[in-house]
Amino acid sequence: MEHILLEKQVRPHVSLIRLNRPQQLNALNLQLMSELRDTIQELDQDQDTHVIVVTGDEKAFAAGADIKQMEGKSSVDMLKIDQFNTWDQIRKTKKPIIAAVSGFALGGGCELAMTCDMIIASESAKFGQPEIKIGTMPGAGGTQRLTRALGKAKAMELVLTGDFLSAEEALSRGLVNKIVPVEIYLEEAFELAARIAAMPPISVQLAKESVNQAFEVGLSQGLVFERKNFYLTFSTEDQKEGMNAFIEKRKPNFRGK
């Protein structure tokens, strides 16, 4: 891989993916996104990985898409490239993904962070969808996920002006989970990942699936979906172990079965 660095077991059952185009502020070109998808799919099948952390560097999580790859293309060209199929495959990842964001998370970078399940931000983090400034608009979920996170009025403002959202405002509006100093933003993401990785992995995946379903269907359908996944956890050994450990007042030993 040219644009991705992978480090497994940065914490027990936690793997780190680092976007690695520092000279381009980790701009998301087609090759990087393909490598990211392939790496995430590999980790989704890796029994030793329960949680995935995705990061860039202190200066930029990802400052947007690679404009040079899109400039001059026609709508038919873009349709044939079908770059968003890669994003759809990342979205279907079963295991939790935490974005550790410092510096710029703009355009595709903001959309990638929002595609993840949780976001830990450094104090320097800046989020935004500035595509309007170059004559286009978000295409990888920016208008949809940002609106769900911030509400219509603020999302409309950011999408139509291209303005940035500070880490503090992102936290106050529920876009990110936590803000920490730049020096420890990655460690904070590892800490959150480790806490989740210590939980029963099958139940974690079913719970993630159920939360995501809340954005896809109405309440009645969502409750039915949740209930079925709840019942499904009772087919796992970890459910038996977890309840026995609670009754016996000991720490559970989850094995992912």
Secondary structure in CASP SS format (residue, H / E / C, confidence):
PFRMAT SS
TARGET T0000
AUTHOR 0000-0000-0000
METHOD secondary structure of the structure
MODEL  1
M C 1.00
E C 1.00
H C 1.00
I E 1.00
L E 1.00
L E 1.00
E E 1.00
K E 1.00
Q E 1.00
V E 1.00
R E 1.00
P C 1.00
H C 1.00
V E 1.00
S E 1.00
L E 1.00
I E 1.00
R E 1.00
L E 1.00
N C 1.00
R C 1.00
P H 1.00
Q H 1.00
Q H 1.00
L C 1.00
N C 1.00
A C 1.00
L E 1.00
N C 1.00
L H 1.00
Q H 1.00
L H 1.00
M H 1.00
S H 1.00
E H 1.00
L H 1.00
R H 1.00
D H 1.00
T H 1.00
I H 1.00
Q H 1.00
E H 1.00
L H 1.00
D H 1.00
Q C 1.00
D C 1.00
Q C 1.00
D C 1.00
T C 1.00
H C 1.00
V E 1.00
I E 1.00
V E 1.00
V E 1.00
T E 1.00
G C 1.00
D C 1.00
E C 1.00
K C 1.00
A E 1.00
F E 1.00
A E 1.00
A C 1.00
G C 1.00
A E 1.00
D C 1.00
I H 1.00
K H 1.00
Q H 1.00
M H 1.00
E C 1.00
G C 1.00
K C 1.00
S C 1.00
S H 1.00
V H 1.00
D H 1.00
M H 1.00
L H 1.00
K H 1.00
I H 1.00
D C 1.00
Q C 1.00
F H 1.00
N H 1.00
T H 1.00
W H 1.00
D H 1.00
Q H 1.00
I H 1.00
R H 1.00
K C 1.00
T C 1.00
K C 1.00
K C 1.00
P C 1.00
I E 1.00
I E 1.00
A E 1.00
A E 1.00
V E 1.00
S C 1.00
G C 1.00
F E 1.00
A E 1.00
L E 1.00
G C 1.00
G H 1.00
G H 1.00
C H 1.00
E H 1.00
L H 1.00
A H 1.00
M H 1.00
T H 1.00
C C 1.00
D C 1.00
M E 1.00
I E 1.00
I E 1.00
A E 1.00
S E 1.00
E C 1.00
S C 1.00
A C 1.00
K E 1.00
F E 1.00
G E 1.00
Q C 1.00
P H 1.00
E H 1.00
I H 1.00
K H 1.00
I H 1.00
G C 1.00
T C 1.00
M C 1.00
P C 1.00
G C 1.00
A C 1.00
G C 1.00
G H 1.00
T H 1.00
Q H 1.00
R H 1.00
L H 1.00
T H 1.00
R H 1.00
A H 1.00
L H 1.00
G C 1.00
K H 1.00
A H 1.00
K H 1.00
A H 1.00
M H 1.00
E H 1.00
L H 1.00
V H 1.00
L H 1.00
T H 1.00
G C 1.00
D C 1.00
F E 1.00
L E 1.00
S E 1.00
A H 1.00
E H 1.00
E H 1.00
A H 1.00
L H 1.00
S H 1.00
R C 1.00
G C 1.00
L C 1.00
V C 1.00
N C 1.00
K E 1.00
I E 1.00
V E 1.00
P C 1.00
V H 1.00
E H 1.00
I H 1.00
Y H 1.00
L H 1.00
E H 1.00
E H 1.00
A H 1.00
F H 1.00
E H 1.00
L H 1.00
A H 1.00
A H 1.00
R H 1.00
I H 1.00
A H 1.00
A C 1.00
M C 1.00
P C 1.00
P H 1.00
I H 1.00
S H 1.00
V H 1.00
Q H 1.00
L H 1.00
A H 1.00
K H 1.00
E H 1.00
S H 1.00
V H 1.00
N H 1.00
Q H 1.00
A C 1.00
F C 1.00
E C 1.00
V C 1.00
G C 1.00
L H 1.00
S H 1.00
Q H 1.00
G H 1.00
L H 1.00
V H 1.00
F H 1.00
E H 1.00
R H 1.00
K H 1.00
N H 1.00
F H 1.00
Y H 1.00
L H 1.00
T H 1.00
F C 1.00
S C 1.00
T C 1.00
E H 1.00
D H 1.00
Q H 1.00
K H 1.00
E H 1.00
G H 1.00
M H 1.00
N H 1.00
A H 1.00
F H 1.00
I H 1.00
E C 1.00
K C 1.00
R C 1.00
K C 1.00
P C 1.00
N C 1.00
F C 1.00
R C 1.00
G C 1.00
K C 1.00
END
